[in-house]
Amino acid sequence: MDFGETMMFKSQGEDIPAKDILLQVFAALQEKGYDPINQLVGYLMSGDPVYITSHNQARTLIRKLERYELLEELVREYLEKKV
């Protein structure tokens, strides 16, 4: 093992697709009476998890991914529907 090289660590946990995480978080925010779009934008812009409810483990779920991964998914879905 070369300790001078950068290594990537992958946990053995479950890999939930970004799309599924976004949909679950969206549903949890709606159930709690929040505006899901505003809350998700607030989280994506600031990185502050308090924008996401802990209801149905939504906050834990969304933190499984980096914000850029969530943005990639949103852009991909949007553009695939446009093309």
PDB file of N, CA, C and O in Angstrom:
ATOM      1  N   MET A   1       0.853  -1.176   0.000  1.00  0.00           N
ATOM      2  CA  MET A   1       0.000   0.000   0.000  1.00  0.00           C
ATOM      3  C   MET A   1       0.899   1.240   0.000  1.00  0.00           C
ATOM      4  O   MET A   1       1.788   1.356   0.843  1.00  0.00           O
ATOM      5  N   ASP A   2       0.679   2.148  -0.921  1.00  0.00           N
ATOM      6  CA  ASP A   2       1.454   3.384  -1.031  1.00  0.00           C
ATOM      7  C   ASP A   2       0.712   4.492  -0.302  1.00  0.00           C
ATOM      8  O   ASP A   2      -0.331   4.951  -0.768  1.00  0.00           O
ATOM      9  N   PHE A   3       1.239   4.925   0.834  1.00  0.00           N
ATOM     10  CA  PHE A   3       0.571   5.941   1.630  1.00  0.00           C
ATOM     11  C   PHE A   3       0.767   7.346   1.068  1.00  0.00           C
ATOM     12  O   PHE A   3       0.206   8.305   1.598  1.00  0.00           O
ATOM     13  N   GLY A   4       1.560   7.481  -0.005  1.00  0.00           N
ATOM     14  CA  GLY A   4       1.741   8.767  -0.646  1.00  0.00           C
ATOM     15  C   GLY A   4       0.635   9.085  -1.629  1.00  0.00           C
ATOM     16  O   GLY A   4       0.512  10.221  -2.088  1.00  0.00           O
ATOM     17  N   GLU A   5      -0.166   8.094  -1.951  1.00  0.00           N
ATOM     18  CA  GLU A   5      -1.259   8.248  -2.908  1.00  0.00           C
ATOM     19  C   GLU A   5      -2.573   8.529  -2.194  1.00  0.00           C
ATOM     20  O   GLU A   5      -2.801   8.044  -1.086  1.00  0.00           O
ATOM     21  N   THR A   6      -3.429   9.307  -2.828  1.00  0.00           N
ATOM     22  CA  THR A   6      -4.765   9.553  -2.293  1.00  0.00           C
ATOM     23  C   THR A   6      -5.615   8.321  -2.537  1.00  0.00           C
ATOM     24  O   THR A   6      -5.619   7.758  -3.632  1.00  0.00           O
ATOM     25  N   MET A   7      -6.322   7.916  -1.522  1.00  0.00           N
ATOM     26  CA  MET A   7      -7.189   6.747  -1.647  1.00  0.00           C
ATOM     27  C   MET A   7      -8.626   7.161  -1.385  1.00  0.00           C
ATOM     28  O   MET A   7      -8.890   8.103  -0.639  1.00  0.00           O
ATOM     29  N   MET A   8      -9.542   6.450  -2.004  1.00  0.00           N
ATOM     30  CA  MET A   8     -10.949   6.744  -1.792  1.00  0.00           C
ATOM     31  C   MET A   8     -11.541   5.644  -0.921  1.00  0.00           C
ATOM     32  O   MET A   8     -11.332   4.455  -1.162  1.00  0.00           O
ATOM     33  N   PHE A   9     -12.271   6.061   0.079  1.00  0.00           N
ATOM     34  CA  PHE A   9     -12.910   5.124   0.989  1.00  0.00           C
ATOM     35  C   PHE A   9     -14.379   5.032   0.652  1.00  0.00           C
ATOM     36  O   PHE A   9     -15.064   6.052   0.570  1.00  0.00           O
ATOM     37  N   LYS A  10     -14.866   3.837   0.458  1.00  0.00           N
ATOM     38  CA  LYS A  10     -16.288   3.607   0.221  1.00  0.00           C
ATOM     39  C   LYS A  10     -16.812   2.790   1.389  1.00  0.00           C
ATOM     40  O   LYS A  10     -16.270   1.734   1.717  1.00  0.00           O
ATOM     41  N   SER A  11     -17.862   3.283   2.007  1.00  0.00           N
ATOM     42  CA  SER A  11     -18.449   2.526   3.108  1.00  0.00           C
ATOM     43  C   SER A  11     -19.195   1.325   2.555  1.00  0.00           C
ATOM     44  O   SER A  11     -19.574   1.297   1.385  1.00  0.00           O
ATOM     45  N   GLN A  12     -19.395   0.359   3.390  1.00  0.00           N
ATOM     46  CA  GLN A  12     -20.096  -0.856   2.989  1.00  0.00           C
ATOM     47  C   GLN A  12     -21.602  -0.712   3.137  1.00  0.00           C
ATOM     48  O   GLN A  12     -22.345  -1.672   2.930  1.00  0.00           O
ATOM     49  N   GLY A  13     -22.053   0.478   3.492  1.00  0.00           N
ATOM     50  CA  GLY A  13     -23.481   0.729   3.699  1.00  0.00           C
ATOM     51  C   GLY A  13     -24.254   0.727   2.393  1.00  0.00           C
ATOM     52  O   GLY A  13     -23.699   0.536   1.311  1.00  0.00           O
ATOM     53  N   GLU A  14     -25.526   0.942   2.529  1.00  0.00           N
ATOM     54  CA  GLU A  14     -26.384   0.947   1.351  1.00  0.00           C
ATOM     55  C   GLU A  14     -26.159   2.198   0.521  1.00  0.00           C
ATOM     56  O   GLU A  14     -25.971   3.288   1.061  1.00  0.00           O
ATOM     57  N   ASP A  15     -26.180   2.036  -0.792  1.00  0.00           N
ATOM     58  CA  ASP A  15     -26.066   3.172  -1.698  1.00  0.00           C
ATOM     59  C   ASP A  15     -27.457   3.492  -2.214  1.00  0.00           C
ATOM     60  O   ASP A  15     -28.050   2.714  -2.961  1.00  0.00           O
ATOM     61  N   ILE A  16     -27.966   4.635  -1.813  1.00  0.00           N
ATOM     62  CA  ILE A  16     -29.288   5.068  -2.249  1.00  0.00           C
ATOM     63  C   ILE A  16     -29.071   6.094  -3.356  1.00  0.00           C
ATOM     64  O   ILE A  16     -28.340   7.064  -3.157  1.00  0.00           O
ATOM     65  N   PRO A  17     -29.690   5.898  -4.512  1.00  0.00           N
ATOM     66  CA  PRO A  17     -29.526   6.875  -5.598  1.00  0.00           C
ATOM     67  C   PRO A  17     -29.974   8.276  -5.169  1.00  0.00           C
ATOM     68  O   PRO A  17     -30.916   8.437  -4.393  1.00  0.00           O
ATOM     69  N   ALA A  18     -29.268   9.282  -5.698  1.00  0.00           N
ATOM     70  CA  ALA A  18     -29.563  10.673  -5.367  1.00  0.00           C
ATOM     71  C   ALA A  18     -31.026  11.008  -5.645  1.00  0.00           C
ATOM     72  O   ALA A  18     -31.662  11.730  -4.877  1.00  0.00           O
ATOM     73  N   LYS A  19     -31.549  10.486  -6.737  1.00  0.00           N
ATOM     74  CA  LYS A  19     -32.946  10.763  -7.096  1.00  0.00           C
ATOM     75  C   LYS A  19     -33.888  10.287  -5.986  1.00  0.00           C
ATOM     76  O   LYS A  19     -34.818  10.997  -5.604  1.00  0.00           O
ATOM     77  N   ASP A  20     -33.640   9.096  -5.482  1.00  0.00           N
ATOM     78  CA  ASP A  20     -34.487   8.548  -4.414  1.00  0.00           C
ATOM     79  C   ASP A  20     -34.387   9.364  -3.139  1.00  0.00           C
ATOM     80  O   ASP A  20     -35.387   9.584  -2.456  1.00  0.00           O
ATOM     81  N   ILE A  21     -33.180   9.812  -2.818  1.00  0.00           N
ATOM     82  CA  ILE A  21     -32.999  10.641  -1.629  1.00  0.00           C
ATOM     83  C   ILE A  21     -33.763  11.942  -1.779  1.00  0.00           C
ATOM     84  O   ILE A  21     -34.461  12.362  -0.857  1.00  0.00           O
ATOM     85  N   LEU A  22     -33.637  12.584  -2.933  1.00  0.00           N
ATOM     86  CA  LEU A  22     -34.361  13.836  -3.162  1.00  0.00           C
ATOM     87  C   LEU A  22     -35.867  13.647  -3.050  1.00  0.00           C
ATOM     88  O   LEU A  22     -36.555  14.480  -2.459  1.00  0.00           O
ATOM     89  N   LEU A  23     -36.379  12.569  -3.605  1.00  0.00           N
ATOM     90  CA  LEU A  23     -37.822  12.319  -3.550  1.00  0.00           C
ATOM     91  C   LEU A  23     -38.295  12.051  -2.121  1.00  0.00           C
ATOM     92  O   LEU A  23     -39.365  12.513  -1.725  1.00  0.00           O
ATOM     93  N   GLN A  24     -37.511  11.317  -1.358  1.00  0.00           N
ATOM     94  CA  GLN A  24     -37.882  11.028   0.032  1.00  0.00           C
ATOM     95  C   GLN A  24     -37.831  12.285   0.889  1.00  0.00           C
ATOM     96  O   GLN A  24     -38.706  12.511   1.726  1.00  0.00           O
ATOM     97  N   VAL A  25     -36.807  13.098   0.679  1.00  0.00           N
ATOM     98  CA  VAL A  25     -36.687  14.345   1.428  1.00  0.00           C
ATOM     99  C   VAL A  25     -37.820  15.296   1.049  1.00  0.00           C
ATOM    100  O   VAL A  25     -38.408  15.941   1.917  1.00  0.00           O
ATOM    101  N   PHE A  26     -38.122  15.383  -0.228  1.00  0.00           N
ATOM    102  CA  PHE A  26     -39.221  16.216  -0.717  1.00  0.00           C
ATOM    103  C   PHE A  26     -40.530  15.819  -0.024  1.00  0.00           C
ATOM    104  O   PHE A  26     -41.272  16.675   0.456  1.00  0.00           O
ATOM    105  N   ALA A  27     -40.801  14.511   0.019  1.00  0.00           N
ATOM    106  CA  ALA A  27     -42.035  14.012   0.641  1.00  0.00           C
ATOM    107  C   ALA A  27     -42.069  14.346   2.143  1.00  0.00           C
ATOM    108  O   ALA A  27     -43.110  14.746   2.665  1.00  0.00           O
ATOM    109  N   ALA A  28     -40.948  14.183   2.824  1.00  0.00           N
ATOM    110  CA  ALA A  28     -40.898  14.468   4.261  1.00  0.00           C
ATOM    111  C   ALA A  28     -41.147  15.948   4.525  1.00  0.00           C
ATOM    112  O   ALA A  28     -41.850  16.305   5.471  1.00  0.00           O
ATOM    113  N   LEU A  29     -40.573  16.804   3.693  1.00  0.00           N
ATOM    114  CA  LEU A  29     -40.790  18.246   3.856  1.00  0.00           C
ATOM    115  C   LEU A  29     -42.260  18.607   3.634  1.00  0.00           C
ATOM    116  O   LEU A  29     -42.826  19.410   4.376  1.00  0.00           O
ATOM    117  N   GLN A  30     -42.871  18.012   2.611  1.00  0.00           N
ATOM    118  CA  GLN A  30     -44.297  18.258   2.348  1.00  0.00           C
ATOM    119  C   GLN A  30     -45.151  17.795   3.519  1.00  0.00           C
ATOM    120  O   GLN A  30     -46.064  18.502   3.946  1.00  0.00           O
ATOM    121  N   GLU A  31     -44.855  16.607   4.037  1.00  0.00           N
ATOM    122  CA  GLU A  31     -45.631  16.059   5.152  1.00  0.00           C
ATOM    123  C   GLU A  31     -45.598  16.977   6.379  1.00  0.00           C
ATOM    124  O   GLU A  31     -46.572  17.069   7.126  1.00  0.00           O
ATOM    125  N   LYS A  32     -44.476  17.645   6.570  1.00  0.00           N
ATOM    126  CA  LYS A  32     -44.349  18.544   7.722  1.00  0.00           C
ATOM    127  C   LYS A  32     -44.864  19.944   7.429  1.00  0.00           C
ATOM    128  O   LYS A  32     -44.814  20.814   8.299  1.00  0.00           O
ATOM    129  N   GLY A  33     -45.362  20.178   6.207  1.00  0.00           N
ATOM    130  CA  GLY A  33     -45.961  21.459   5.876  1.00  0.00           C
ATOM    131  C   GLY A  33     -45.002  22.519   5.363  1.00  0.00           C
ATOM    132  O   GLY A  33     -45.367  23.691   5.268  1.00  0.00           O
ATOM    133  N   TYR A  34     -43.783  22.123   5.032  1.00  0.00           N
ATOM    134  CA  TYR A  34     -42.806  23.065   4.490  1.00  0.00           C
ATOM    135  C   TYR A  34     -42.951  23.160   2.979  1.00  0.00           C
ATOM    136  O   TYR A  34     -43.546  22.287   2.348  1.00  0.00           O
ATOM    137  N   ASP A  35     -42.402  24.228   2.399  1.00  0.00           N
ATOM    138  CA  ASP A  35     -42.305  24.352   0.943  1.00  0.00           C
ATOM    139  C   ASP A  35     -41.016  23.625   0.559  1.00  0.00           C
ATOM    140  O   ASP A  35     -39.927  24.153   0.784  1.00  0.00           O
ATOM    141  N   PRO A  36     -41.118  22.426  -0.017  1.00  0.00           N
ATOM    142  CA  PRO A  36     -39.927  21.617  -0.289  1.00  0.00           C
ATOM    143  C   PRO A  36     -38.911  22.292  -1.210  1.00  0.00           C
ATOM    144  O   PRO A  36     -37.706  22.138  -1.012  1.00  0.00           O
ATOM    145  N   ILE A  37     -39.373  23.026  -2.197  1.00  0.00           N
ATOM    146  CA  ILE A  37     -38.452  23.685  -3.119  1.00  0.00           C
ATOM    147  C   ILE A  37     -37.613  24.717  -2.370  1.00  0.00           C
ATOM    148  O   ILE A  37     -36.388  24.726  -2.491  1.00  0.00           O
ATOM    149  N   ASN A  38     -38.262  25.582  -1.600  1.00  0.00           N
ATOM    150  CA  ASN A  38     -37.524  26.599  -0.843  1.00  0.00           C
ATOM    151  C   ASN A  38     -36.547  25.970   0.150  1.00  0.00           C
ATOM    152  O   ASN A  38     -35.418  26.436   0.295  1.00  0.00           O
ATOM    153  N   GLN A  39     -36.976  24.931   0.817  1.00  0.00           N
ATOM    154  CA  GLN A  39     -36.120  24.287   1.808  1.00  0.00           C
ATOM    155  C   GLN A  39     -34.914  23.623   1.145  1.00  0.00           C
ATOM    156  O   GLN A  39     -33.792  23.740   1.638  1.00  0.00           O
ATOM    157  N   LEU A  40     -35.139  22.928   0.034  1.00  0.00           N
ATOM    158  CA  LEU A  40     -34.029  22.277  -0.662  1.00  0.00           C
ATOM    159  C   LEU A  40     -33.048  23.291  -1.232  1.00  0.00           C
ATOM    160  O   LEU A  40     -31.835  23.090  -1.166  1.00  0.00           O
ATOM    161  N   VAL A  41     -33.564  24.372  -1.789  1.00  0.00           N
ATOM    162  CA  VAL A  41     -32.677  25.422  -2.310  1.00  0.00           C
ATOM    163  C   VAL A  41     -31.856  26.017  -1.162  1.00  0.00           C
ATOM    164  O   VAL A  41     -30.653  26.232  -1.310  1.00  0.00           O
ATOM    165  N   GLY A  42     -32.489  26.279  -0.040  1.00  0.00           N
ATOM    166  CA  GLY A  42     -31.766  26.799   1.118  1.00  0.00           C
ATOM    167  C   GLY A  42     -30.642  25.871   1.540  1.00  0.00           C
ATOM    168  O   GLY A  42     -29.533  26.319   1.830  1.00  0.00           O
ATOM    169  N   TYR A  43     -30.930  24.579   1.575  1.00  0.00           N
ATOM    170  CA  TYR A  43     -29.906  23.599   1.947  1.00  0.00           C
ATOM    171  C   TYR A  43     -28.782  23.561   0.919  1.00  0.00           C
ATOM    172  O   TYR A  43     -27.605  23.575   1.281  1.00  0.00           O
ATOM    173  N   LEU A  44     -29.142  23.512  -0.359  1.00  0.00           N
ATOM    174  CA  LEU A  44     -28.124  23.416  -1.404  1.00  0.00           C
ATOM    175  C   LEU A  44     -27.244  24.663  -1.458  1.00  0.00           C
ATOM    176  O   LEU A  44     -26.048  24.560  -1.728  1.00  0.00           O
ATOM    177  N   MET A  45     -27.811  25.821  -1.209  1.00  0.00           N
ATOM    178  CA  MET A  45     -27.041  27.066  -1.241  1.00  0.00           C
ATOM    179  C   MET A  45     -26.137  27.216  -0.013  1.00  0.00           C
ATOM    180  O   MET A  45     -24.996  27.662  -0.132  1.00  0.00           O
ATOM    181  N   SER A  46     -26.639  26.848   1.147  1.00  0.00           N
ATOM    182  CA  SER A  46     -25.911  27.115   2.387  1.00  0.00           C
ATOM    183  C   SER A  46     -25.155  25.910   2.935  1.00  0.00           C
ATOM    184  O   SER A  46     -24.130  26.064   3.600  1.00  0.00           O
ATOM    185  N   GLY A  47     -25.657  24.723   2.658  1.00  0.00           N
ATOM    186  CA  GLY A  47     -25.076  23.528   3.259  1.00  0.00           C
ATOM    187  C   GLY A  47     -25.546  23.296   4.681  1.00  0.00           C
ATOM    188  O   GLY A  47     -25.105  22.355   5.340  1.00  0.00           O
ATOM    189  N   ASP A  48     -26.441  24.153   5.157  1.00  0.00           N
ATOM    190  CA  ASP A  48     -26.927  24.053   6.529  1.00  0.00           C
ATOM    191  C   ASP A  48     -28.061  23.028   6.599  1.00  0.00           C
ATOM    192  O   ASP A  48     -29.119  23.249   6.010  1.00  0.00           O
ATOM    193  N   PRO A  49     -27.866  21.926   7.297  1.00  0.00           N
ATOM    194  CA  PRO A  49     -28.876  20.870   7.345  1.00  0.00           C
ATOM    195  C   PRO A  49     -30.165  21.248   8.073  1.00  0.00           C
ATOM    196  O   PRO A  49     -31.141  20.501   7.999  1.00  0.00           O
ATOM    197  N   VAL A  50     -30.200  22.382   8.773  1.00  0.00           N
ATOM    198  CA  VAL A  50     -31.430  22.757   9.471  1.00  0.00           C
ATOM    199  C   VAL A  50     -32.555  23.102   8.493  1.00  0.00           C
ATOM    200  O   VAL A  50     -33.715  23.189   8.898  1.00  0.00           O
ATOM    201  N   TYR A  51     -32.234  23.296   7.227  1.00  0.00           N
ATOM    202  CA  TYR A  51     -33.272  23.515   6.223  1.00  0.00           C
ATOM    203  C   TYR A  51     -34.086  22.239   5.965  1.00  0.00           C
ATOM    204  O   TYR A  51     -35.187  22.298   5.418  1.00  0.00           O
ATOM    205  N   ILE A  52     -33.540  21.101   6.359  1.00  0.00           N
ATOM    206  CA  ILE A  52     -34.184  19.811   6.095  1.00  0.00           C
ATOM    207  C   ILE A  52     -34.712  19.245   7.404  1.00  0.00           C
ATOM    208  O   ILE A  52     -33.985  19.158   8.394  1.00  0.00           O
ATOM    209  N   THR A  53     -35.967  18.865   7.399  1.00  0.00           N
ATOM    210  CA  THR A  53     -36.589  18.280   8.582  1.00  0.00           C
ATOM    211  C   THR A  53     -35.940  16.941   8.938  1.00  0.00           C
ATOM    212  O   THR A  53     -35.408  16.244   8.074  1.00  0.00           O
ATOM    213  N   SER A  54     -35.994  16.605  10.198  1.00  0.00           N
ATOM    214  CA  SER A  54     -35.517  15.289  10.614  1.00  0.00           C
ATOM    215  C   SER A  54     -36.627  14.240  10.484  1.00  0.00           C
ATOM    216  O   SER A  54     -36.390  13.050  10.690  1.00  0.00           O
ATOM    217  N   HIS A  55     -37.834  14.689  10.141  1.00  0.00           N
ATOM    218  CA  HIS A  55     -38.978  13.787   9.950  1.00  0.00           C
ATOM    219  C   HIS A  55     -38.622  12.709   8.926  1.00  0.00           C
ATOM    220  O   HIS A  55     -38.073  13.009   7.866  1.00  0.00           O
ATOM    221  N   ASN A  56     -38.935  11.470   9.245  1.00  0.00           N
ATOM    222  CA  ASN A  56     -38.649  10.315   8.383  1.00  0.00           C
ATOM    223  C   ASN A  56     -37.182  10.214   7.986  1.00  0.00           C
ATOM    224  O   ASN A  56     -36.856   9.734   6.901  1.00  0.00           O
ATOM    225  N   GLN A  57     -36.305  10.667   8.867  1.00  0.00           N
ATOM    226  CA  GLN A  57     -34.858  10.580   8.651  1.00  0.00           C
ATOM    227  C   GLN A  57     -34.373  11.374   7.432  1.00  0.00           C
ATOM    228  O   GLN A  57     -33.316  11.070   6.881  1.00  0.00           O
ATOM    229  N   ALA A  58     -35.137  12.388   7.009  1.00  0.00           N
ATOM    230  CA  ALA A  58     -34.794  13.159   5.810  1.00  0.00           C
ATOM    231  C   ALA A  58     -33.434  13.838   5.945  1.00  0.00           C
ATOM    232  O   ALA A  58     -32.654  13.847   4.992  1.00  0.00           O
ATOM    233  N   ARG A  59     -33.142  14.400   7.097  1.00  0.00           N
ATOM    234  CA  ARG A  59     -31.863  15.095   7.287  1.00  0.00           C
ATOM    235  C   ARG A  59     -30.695  14.122   7.203  1.00  0.00           C
ATOM    236  O   ARG A  59     -29.657  14.434   6.620  1.00  0.00           O
ATOM    237  N   THR A  60     -30.868  12.959   7.782  1.00  0.00           N
ATOM    238  CA  THR A  60     -29.823  11.935   7.715  1.00  0.00           C
ATOM    239  C   THR A  60     -29.628  11.469   6.277  1.00  0.00           C
ATOM    240  O   THR A  60     -28.498  11.294   5.820  1.00  0.00           O
ATOM    241  N   LEU A  61     -30.724  11.273   5.574  1.00  0.00           N
ATOM    242  CA  LEU A  61     -30.649  10.827   4.180  1.00  0.00           C
ATOM    243  C   LEU A  61     -29.918  11.826   3.301  1.00  0.00           C
ATOM    244  O   LEU A  61     -29.023  11.449   2.544  1.00  0.00           O
ATOM    245  N   ILE A  62     -30.287  13.083   3.392  1.00  0.00           N
ATOM    246  CA  ILE A  62     -29.714  14.072   2.485  1.00  0.00           C
ATOM    247  C   ILE A  62     -28.224  14.275   2.743  1.00  0.00           C
ATOM    248  O   ILE A  62     -27.480  14.660   1.840  1.00  0.00           O
ATOM    249  N   ARG A  63     -27.795  14.017   3.960  1.00  0.00           N
ATOM    250  CA  ARG A  63     -26.384  14.189   4.289  1.00  0.00           C
ATOM    251  C   ARG A  63     -25.543  12.992   3.854  1.00  0.00           C
ATOM    252  O   ARG A  63     -24.324  13.009   4.022  1.00  0.00           O
ATOM    253  N   LYS A  64     -26.162  11.964   3.302  1.00  0.00           N
ATOM    254  CA  LYS A  64     -25.414  10.825   2.763  1.00  0.00           C
ATOM    255  C   LYS A  64     -24.697  11.204   1.473  1.00  0.00           C
ATOM    256  O   LYS A  64     -23.760  10.525   1.053  1.00  0.00           O
ATOM    257  N   LEU A  65     -25.141  12.289   0.848  1.00  0.00           N
ATOM    258  CA  LEU A  65     -24.546  12.740  -0.411  1.00  0.00           C
ATOM    259  C   LEU A  65     -23.963  14.132  -0.248  1.00  0.00           C
ATOM    260  O   LEU A  65     -24.406  14.920   0.587  1.00  0.00           O
ATOM    261  N   GLU A  66     -22.971  14.411  -1.056  1.00  0.00           N
ATOM    262  CA  GLU A  66     -22.433  15.773  -1.124  1.00  0.00           C
ATOM    263  C   GLU A  66     -23.441  16.633  -1.878  1.00  0.00           C
ATOM    264  O   GLU A  66     -24.202  16.131  -2.705  1.00  0.00           O
ATOM    265  N   ARG A  67     -23.441  17.918  -1.587  1.00  0.00           N
ATOM    266  CA  ARG A  67     -24.380  18.823  -2.265  1.00  0.00           C
ATOM    267  C   ARG A  67     -24.179  18.820  -3.768  1.00  0.00           C
ATOM    268  O   ARG A  67     -25.152  18.915  -4.516  1.00  0.00           O
ATOM    269  N   TYR A  68     -22.938  18.714  -4.231  1.00  0.00           N
ATOM    270  CA  TYR A  68     -22.711  18.709  -5.675  1.00  0.00           C
ATOM    271  C   TYR A  68     -23.339  17.488  -6.332  1.00  0.00           C
ATOM    272  O   TYR A  68     -23.753  17.559  -7.489  1.00  0.00           O
ATOM    273  N   GLU A  69     -23.418  16.361  -5.613  1.00  0.00           N
ATOM    274  CA  GLU A  69     -24.063  15.169  -6.164  1.00  0.00           C
ATOM    275  C   GLU A  69     -25.561  15.402  -6.334  1.00  0.00           C
ATOM    276  O   GLU A  69     -26.156  14.967  -7.320  1.00  0.00           O
ATOM    277  N   LEU A  70     -26.158  16.082  -5.379  1.00  0.00           N
ATOM    278  CA  LEU A  70     -27.578  16.407  -5.470  1.00  0.00           C
ATOM    279  C   LEU A  70     -27.826  17.376  -6.627  1.00  0.00           C
ATOM    280  O   LEU A  70     -28.789  17.217  -7.378  1.00  0.00           O
ATOM    281  N   LEU A  71     -26.963  18.373  -6.768  1.00  0.00           N
ATOM    282  CA  LEU A  71     -27.099  19.320  -7.882  1.00  0.00           C
ATOM    283  C   LEU A  71     -26.931  18.627  -9.225  1.00  0.00           C
ATOM    284  O   LEU A  71     -27.670  18.916 -10.167  1.00  0.00           O
ATOM    285  N   GLU A  72     -25.969  17.716  -9.326  1.00  0.00           N
ATOM    286  CA  GLU A  72     -25.783  16.955 -10.562  1.00  0.00           C
ATOM    287  C   GLU A  72     -27.062  16.215 -10.936  1.00  0.00           C
ATOM    288  O   GLU A  72     -27.470  16.214 -12.097  1.00  0.00           O
ATOM    289  N   GLU A  73     -27.681  15.593  -9.958  1.00  0.00           N
ATOM    290  CA  GLU A  73     -28.915  14.843 -10.217  1.00  0.00           C
ATOM    291  C   GLU A  73     -30.025  15.767 -10.688  1.00  0.00           C
ATOM    292  O   GLU A  73     -30.751  15.441 -11.627  1.00  0.00           O
ATOM    293  N   LEU A  74     -30.160  16.905 -10.047  1.00  0.00           N
ATOM    294  CA  LEU A  74     -31.203  17.855 -10.436  1.00  0.00           C
ATOM    295  C   LEU A  74     -30.989  18.372 -11.851  1.00  0.00           C
ATOM    296  O   LEU A  74     -31.938  18.452 -12.632  1.00  0.00           O
ATOM    297  N   VAL A  75     -29.765  18.720 -12.186  1.00  0.00           N
ATOM    298  CA  VAL A  75     -29.465  19.223 -13.531  1.00  0.00           C
ATOM    299  C   VAL A  75     -29.670  18.121 -14.565  1.00  0.00           C
ATOM    300  O   VAL A  75     -30.245  18.362 -15.627  1.00  0.00           O
ATOM    301  N   ARG A  76     -29.203  16.918 -14.258  1.00  0.00           N
ATOM    302  CA  ARG A  76     -29.356  15.780 -15.177  1.00  0.00           C
ATOM    303  C   ARG A  76     -30.843  15.522 -15.470  1.00  0.00           C
ATOM    304  O   ARG A  76     -31.240  15.398 -16.628  1.00  0.00           O
ATOM    305  N   GLU A  77     -31.640  15.444 -14.430  1.00  0.00           N
ATOM    306  CA  GLU A  77     -33.076  15.183 -14.618  1.00  0.00           C
ATOM    307  C   GLU A  77     -33.746  16.297 -15.412  1.00  0.00           C
ATOM    308  O   GLU A  77     -34.554  16.032 -16.303  1.00  0.00           O
ATOM    309  N   TYR A  78     -33.416  17.522 -15.094  1.00  0.00           N
ATOM    310  CA  TYR A  78     -34.014  18.656 -15.787  1.00  0.00           C
ATOM    311  C   TYR A  78     -33.668  18.638 -17.267  1.00  0.00           C
ATOM    312  O   TYR A  78     -34.546  18.773 -18.119  1.00  0.00           O
ATOM    313  N   LEU A  79     -32.390  18.472 -17.568  1.00  0.00           N
ATOM    314  CA  LEU A  79     -31.949  18.524 -18.959  1.00  0.00           C
ATOM    315  C   LEU A  79     -32.414  17.306 -19.765  1.00  0.00           C
ATOM    316  O   LEU A  79     -32.710  17.427 -20.953  1.00  0.00           O
ATOM    317  N   GLU A  80     -32.478  16.142 -19.129  1.00  0.00           N
ATOM    318  CA  GLU A  80     -32.951  14.958 -19.848  1.00  0.00           C
ATOM    319  C   GLU A  80     -34.406  15.120 -20.264  1.00  0.00           C
ATOM    320  O   GLU A  80     -34.814  14.577 -21.291  1.00  0.00           O
ATOM    321  N   LYS A  81     -35.182  15.843 -19.500  1.00  0.00           N
ATOM    322  CA  LYS A  81     -36.584  16.065 -19.840  1.00  0.00           C
ATOM    323  C   LYS A  81     -36.713  17.126 -20.926  1.00  0.00           C
ATOM    324  O   LYS A  81     -37.724  17.170 -21.627  1.00  0.00           O
ATOM    325  N   LYS A  82     -35.708  17.978 -21.076  1.00  0.00           N
ATOM    326  CA  LYS A  82     -35.733  19.041 -22.078  1.00  0.00           C
ATOM    327  C   LYS A  82     -35.206  18.586 -23.432  1.00  0.00           C
ATOM    328  O   LYS A  82     -35.564  19.163 -24.459  1.00  0.00           O
ATOM    329  N   VAL A  83     -34.380  17.582 -23.449  1.00  0.00           N
ATOM    330  CA  VAL A  83     -33.722  17.136 -24.693  1.00  0.00           C
ATOM    331  C   VAL A  83     -34.483  15.986 -25.311  1.00  0.00           C
ATOM    332  O   VAL A  83     -34.087  15.476 -26.359  1.00  0.00           O
TER     333      VAL A  83
END
